[in-house]
Amino acid sequence: MLSGNRKFLVPLLVIALLATSLLWTFRARPAFAHITLEVNPNLTLTVDSRNRVLAVELGEGKAQELFADTDFRHMPLEAALRQITAKIEAAGLLTPERRVLLTAHAATGTTPEQLAPLVKKAQAVIDVHIREAATAVPVATAIVSAPLSEAAKRLGVLPSVYAELIAGGISNETLVALFGQLTGEGITAKNFRKEIRDIAESLLDMREEGISEATALQVLQKAIKADPALREVTTIVYDFLDLIEAGFAPETALTAIARAITADPTLREHSTIVAVLADLKEEGLSDTEALAKLELAITADPTLRSLDDLVEKGPPGTRGRALGRNKDKDRADEDKDDEDDDSDDDDSGKPDFPGKGKARGR
């Protein structure tokens, strides 16, 4: 009897496997968003469109210690966040000097606009827990497009860097372009980690001075191209702002920065050139007249040694600008300390910037 029915066994088995496969395919929902919580510990929850957790990625250190044995999969996002914040608080990690950073990364096919309700719910859960725990810890949020998320991941940029920029009004598109520039030839991972926060902060400083986002991006792109080591990028940015402060129009200041880079590709005299231009402007010359006078001086003396003779009221830089000729010693001193700089690469527990104007003490 059994042997007579064997011919039905294989088809029935195939049908059963197909049904199981179709059921799994039906139940497996695509990723809708990736929610990163950064406060040391750092972790990322991938959720579907119903806000249920599909997967969890734990950062190194505290995240592994606190959550390695917890399975958040299939939980509603709100429930997972309540457990996470409770464990973080119980571990004594929600202290006033910290900040909770909640970043929502759009998955492929999801727009940043679709994430706004999700972020609002997630922040409400964390805010409630913080209030109940009587802990004065600020919560910051940012919504990140899929292209920006992918660009940042390739560079290894922490959400704390670009979330601060987004909060400062910088668009996702500008950041994608900036991060693309930062993948250029000659840029090392070490230099990138060392300089990225100051570069990001200089972008915010330009916006705070009223520079358009497009012009600010152009300044950074020119600076990064001129200095792939990234060590003088912020110097070029603040030289640009010095010209703005002296009264140059942004477009003229951008032209002047480009001309200074061309005149001195080593960048050693960049601040000297800018200081001379600023002094010429403050003597009453128009933008065009100041640039023309500088151009004549550069053409007559490409070594740039006679630039100081262009102005009559003392050496350039009397308003605190660093003279290019004095920068070699400073840079040599910095080179001596480079071996110790790697200790500054760990941003755990410090998701926010150290303060405006750090790069030049503005």
Order of alpha helices (4+ residues) and beta strands (2+ residues): alpha-beta-beta-beta-alpha-alpha-beta-alpha-beta-alpha-alpha-alpha-alpha-alpha-alpha-alpha-alpha-alpha-alpha
